[in-house]
Amino acid sequence: MTASDAEPAPSPRGLSDRDLALLALERRSWAGPGAKERAIREELGISPVRYFQLLNALIEDERALREDPVTVNRLRRLREARRERR
């Protein structure tokens, strides 16, 4: 387990700083292909695969929904639409 994989301490709001960073990164828009993946590696220090694993778990967390309902609900809708297309 690397330092970036360790579970960070929660903030006073209940979400860890890493969780808050995941939500903040997901709120941003991206200029072109590869920009988001590059930002994930540079800003969070994790692989894009790990990022999406963490993000999928995070959007199930009610604390994340309370913190950023617009982003979490959008991500839940996108995930559900992908599941329906399968």
Secondary structure, DSSP 8 states (H G I E B T S, - for coil): --TTTS---B-TTSSBHHHHHHHHHHHS--SSTTHHHHHIIIII-S-HHHHHHHHHHHTT-HHHHHH-HHHHHHHHHHHHHHHHH-
